[in-house]
Amino acid sequence: MKVAVSGAGGRMGRTLIDAVLADRSLTLAGAFDVATSAAVGQAIGNLRISSDPKIAEAADVLIDFTRPEGTLAHLEHARAMVIGTTGFSDSQKKAIEQAAKRIPIVMAANFAVGVNAVYKLAETAAQILGEAYDVEIIEAHHRHKVDAPSGTALKLGEVVAKALNRKLSEVAQHGREGETGERPARQIGFHAIRGGDIVGEHTVIFAGVGERVEVTVRSQSRMTYAAGALRAAKFLKGKSPGLYDMADVLGLRV
């Protein structure tokens, strides 16, 4: 299976390339980055990092962990796509949904298998604990991350809100400061930490009277994301056009 990687000069791009090269069932068909990247022209085995996204057309699947604008531009060159980019607007998400009518796409807020297990655990906890527990979500990432809260934190909020029959846009509270008043019972709080080289940490707190339940996942290496992305790429082989996520890849869809 031939794989292309976009954002080849970035931290995640380099990790994805290493993962593809280490997998004997995959072939690195191309890697590219924006023309201003210092990585353009660098050698990777028999290949050189390009600035032309059209090289993705030679691959069976493109893995893209870049920025929303770049991901949307790359869609036209992909035969199948794994999207790990976060921070899409509603209109950008609709553009991806339209593209999924033409090609198969796996899009997820987080490709780490452990994180996806935590989605399920948080959903189950919310269903069991119900309205008697306040929900707070805390996430931490490295200082270079440009969006907050993380896509993974938002996904956790969506999962918990759905389990509690709430609409996240109506109950989300992003941080607190000053005289905030008493906490609304149905509120779901989000708190983002940025610093150092933290790869990624997410905790869902269910705080009740007399006890607290916490579901936490800590990613210690970007390779966990890469491993999940490669699993998603292999899942797409032979798939019909459509928009899939890691629940489909891992067989968690009910």
Beta strands, then each sheet from edge to edge (+ up, - down):
strand 1: 2-6
strand 2: 27-32
strand 3: 43-44
strand 4: 47-48
strand 5: 61-64
strand 6: 81-83
strand 7: 104-107
strand 8: 134-141
strand 9: 172-174
strand 10: 188-194
strand 11: 200-207
strand 12: 212-219
strand 13: 242-244
sheet 1: 2+ 1+ 5+ 6+ 7+ 13+
sheet 2: 3+ 4-
sheet 3: 9+ 10+ 8+ 11- 12+
end
